[in-house]
Amino acid sequence: MSDSMIDELRTALAGVPQRDWLDDALARVRADPDAIGPLFARAERRLGRQPLFPDSPWTAGRAGRALLLAEVADTRRTTTLYEQGDTAERLAVLAALPLIDAGPELVPLLHDALRSNDARLVAAALGPYAAHLDAASWRQGVVKCVFMGIPLSAVDRLDERADPQLAAMLGALAQERAAADRRMPPDALALLNRLTVANHSRKQA
């Protein structure tokens, strides 16, 4: 578990009006992990959608759901909550994955999110937990972001993981778009230029 982030969320939730409900829900899940289902579903309605931090995707409801998941930290239950959840619940699960001791076991949830046509799910799938994605799936996710117009700032460790294969995929997409008289997003062009320069430098060395 990422204790520091969990502690930040717990501290930020201290001033939420329905904190007593959350404390009770956490205690119930601690005593009976199978109780998480309805509590997880209810958390956003009880805690609200107000942002906890400036320019952050963490709302009170999403953070409350993350704390509930951290109490359980169970692959089967986490998968069930994702599969049976609505979009907001799925986003909460994806956001919580880096904060719990999941290892790579929950990567199938990322694959499912990346197959989605919901830009929010695709972006969430490429957060910090995407470190567990294999390179080919990660590249496909980045290209899907470009295709869907999702800002590449959503992709964790983008410059660190970007490689010549991704450059080739982006180059092919740029050519397709140029042939159709459509532009590539500026952030995608900037990434392609960085990768092209880096690849050229490697060949020169």
C-alpha positions as CSV (number, residue, x, y, z in Angstrom):
1,M,0.0,0.0,0.0
2,S,1.2,3.5,-0.7
3,D,1.0,4.7,2.9
4,S,1.8,8.3,2.3
5,M,-1.0,8.8,-0.3
6,I,-3.4,6.9,1.8
7,D,-2.5,9.1,4.8
8,E,-3.0,12.2,2.6
9,L,-6.4,11.1,1.6
10,R,-7.4,10.2,5.1
11,T,-6.2,13.6,6.3
12,A,-8.0,15.5,3.5
13,L,-11.2,13.6,4.3
14,A,-11.1,14.7,8.0
15,G,-13.2,17.8,7.2
16,V,-15.8,16.1,5.1
17,P,-19.3,16.4,6.7
18,Q,-20.0,12.7,6.4
19,R,-16.7,11.6,7.9
20,D,-18.5,9.7,10.7
21,W,-20.2,7.6,8.0
22,L,-16.8,6.8,6.4
23,D,-15.3,5.8,9.8
24,D,-18.2,3.5,10.4
25,A,-18.0,2.0,6.9
26,L,-14.2,1.4,7.3
27,A,-14.8,-0.3,10.6
28,R,-17.5,-2.5,9.1
29,V,-15.3,-3.5,6.2
30,R,-12.4,-4.2,8.6
31,A,-14.7,-6.6,10.5
32,D,-16.3,-8.1,7.5
33,P,-14.6,-7.6,4.1
34,D,-17.7,-8.9,2.3
35,A,-19.6,-5.8,3.5
36,I,-17.7,-3.6,1.1
37,G,-20.0,-3.9,-1.9
38,P,-22.9,-1.7,-0.9
39,L,-20.7,0.7,1.1
40,F,-18.4,1.2,-1.9
41,A,-21.4,1.9,-4.1
42,R,-22.8,4.4,-1.5
43,A,-19.6,6.3,-0.8
44,E,-19.8,8.9,-3.4
45,R,-23.4,9.8,-2.6
46,R,-22.5,10.1,1.1
47,L,-19.2,11.8,0.8
48,G,-19.8,14.0,-2.2
49,R,-17.8,14.9,-5.3
50,Q,-16.0,18.0,-4.1
51,P,-12.2,18.0,-5.0
52,L,-9.9,17.3,-2.1
53,F,-6.9,18.9,-3.7
54,P,-6.4,21.6,-6.4
55,D,-6.0,20.2,-9.9
56,S,-6.5,16.7,-8.7
57,P,-8.9,13.9,-9.8
58,W,-9.4,12.9,-6.1
59,T,-12.9,13.8,-4.9
60,A,-14.2,13.0,-1.5
61,G,-16.2,10.1,-2.8
62,R,-13.4,8.6,-4.8
63,A,-11.0,9.0,-1.9
64,G,-13.5,7.3,0.4
65,R,-13.8,4.4,-2.0
66,A,-10.0,4.1,-2.2
67,L,-9.8,3.9,1.6
68,L,-12.4,1.1,1.6
69,L,-10.4,-0.8,-1.0
70,A,-7.2,-0.3,1.0
71,E,-8.9,-2.0,4.0
72,V,-9.8,-5.0,1.9
73,A,-6.8,-5.2,-0.6
74,D,-8.2,-8.3,-2.1
75,T,-7.9,-9.2,-5.8
76,R,-11.2,-11.0,-6.1
77,R,-13.2,-8.4,-4.3
78,T,-11.5,-5.5,-6.1
79,T,-12.2,-7.2,-9.5
80,T,-15.9,-7.7,-8.6
81,L,-16.3,-4.1,-7.5
82,Y,-14.8,-3.0,-10.8
83,E,-16.8,-5.4,-13.0
84,Q,-20.1,-4.7,-11.2
85,G,-19.5,-0.9,-10.8
86,D,-20.7,2.0,-12.8
87,T,-18.2,4.3,-14.5
88,A,-17.5,6.4,-11.3
89,E,-16.9,3.2,-9.3
90,R,-14.6,1.8,-12.0
91,L,-12.7,5.1,-12.0
92,A,-12.3,4.8,-8.2
93,V,-11.0,1.3,-8.5
94,L,-8.4,2.3,-11.2
95,A,-7.3,5.3,-9.1
96,A,-6.9,3.1,-6.0
97,L,-4.8,0.4,-7.7
98,P,-1.4,2.1,-7.1
99,L,-2.4,2.5,-3.4
100,I,-3.1,-1.1,-2.5
101,D,-0.8,-4.1,-2.5
102,A,-2.2,-5.4,-5.8
103,G,1.0,-6.4,-7.7
104,P,0.3,-7.3,-11.3
105,E,-2.7,-9.4,-10.5
106,L,-5.2,-6.6,-11.4
107,V,-3.7,-5.8,-14.8
108,P,-6.8,-7.3,-16.5
109,L,-8.8,-4.4,-15.2
110,L,-6.4,-2.1,-17.1
111,H,-6.9,-4.1,-20.3
112,D,-10.7,-3.8,-19.8
113,A,-10.5,0.0,-19.3
114,L,-8.3,0.4,-22.4
115,R,-10.9,-1.4,-24.5
116,S,-13.5,1.1,-23.4
117,N,-14.7,4.0,-25.5
118,D,-14.9,6.2,-22.3
119,A,-12.0,8.6,-22.4
120,R,-12.0,8.8,-18.6
121,L,-11.4,5.1,-18.2
122,V,-8.7,5.0,-20.9
123,A,-6.9,7.8,-19.2
124,A,-7.2,6.3,-15.7
125,A,-5.8,3.0,-17.0
126,L,-2.5,4.7,-17.9
127,G,-1.9,6.1,-14.4
128,P,0.9,4.8,-12.1
129,Y,-0.4,1.3,-11.9
130,A,0.2,1.0,-15.7
131,A,3.8,0.3,-14.7
132,H,2.6,-3.3,-14.7
133,L,1.4,-3.2,-18.3
134,D,3.5,-4.9,-20.9
135,A,5.2,-2.6,-23.4
136,A,2.9,-3.5,-26.3
137,S,-0.3,-2.9,-24.4
138,W,1.1,0.3,-23.0
139,R,2.0,1.6,-26.4
140,Q,-1.5,0.8,-27.7
141,G,-2.9,2.7,-24.8
142,V,-0.9,5.8,-25.6
143,V,-1.9,5.6,-29.3
144,K,-5.5,5.3,-28.2
145,C,-5.1,8.4,-26.1
146,V,-4.0,10.3,-29.2
147,F,-6.7,8.8,-31.3
148,M,-9.4,9.8,-28.7
149,G,-7.9,13.2,-28.0
150,I,-7.0,12.4,-24.4
151,P,-4.2,14.7,-23.2
152,L,-0.9,12.8,-22.9
153,S,-0.4,14.4,-19.5
154,A,-2.7,11.6,-18.3
155,V,0.0,9.0,-19.1
156,D,2.3,8.2,-16.2
157,R,6.1,8.0,-17.0
158,L,5.4,8.9,-20.6
159,D,8.9,10.1,-21.6
160,E,10.5,7.4,-19.6
161,R,8.7,4.5,-21.3
162,A,8.3,6.0,-24.8
163,D,10.5,4.1,-27.3
164,P,11.2,3.8,-31.0
165,Q,8.3,1.4,-31.5
166,L,5.9,4.0,-30.1
167,A,7.5,6.6,-32.4
168,A,6.8,4.4,-35.4
169,M,3.2,3.9,-34.3
170,L,2.7,7.7,-33.8
171,G,4.4,8.4,-37.1
172,A,2.1,6.0,-38.9
173,L,-0.9,7.7,-37.3
174,A,0.4,11.1,-38.2
175,Q,0.6,10.0,-41.9
176,E,-2.9,8.6,-41.8
177,R,-4.2,11.9,-40.4
178,A,-2.3,14.0,-42.8
179,A,-3.7,12.0,-45.7
180,A,-7.2,12.6,-44.3
181,D,-6.4,16.3,-43.8
182,R,-6.6,15.9,-40.0
183,R,-4.2,17.2,-37.5
184,M,-2.4,15.4,-34.7
185,P,-2.8,16.8,-31.2
186,P,0.0,19.2,-30.3
187,D,1.2,17.1,-27.4
188,A,1.4,14.0,-29.6
189,L,3.4,15.9,-32.2
190,A,5.7,17.2,-29.5
191,L,6.2,13.6,-28.2
192,L,6.8,12.3,-31.8
193,N,9.4,15.1,-32.4
194,R,11.2,14.2,-29.1
195,L,11.3,10.6,-30.0
196,T,12.5,11.3,-33.5
197,V,15.3,13.5,-32.3
198,A,16.3,10.9,-29.6
199,N,16.3,8.1,-32.2
200,H,18.4,10.2,-34.6
201,S,20.9,10.9,-31.8
202,R,21.2,7.2,-31.0
203,K,22.0,6.4,-34.6
204,Q,24.6,9.1,-34.8
205,A,26.4,7.9,-31.6
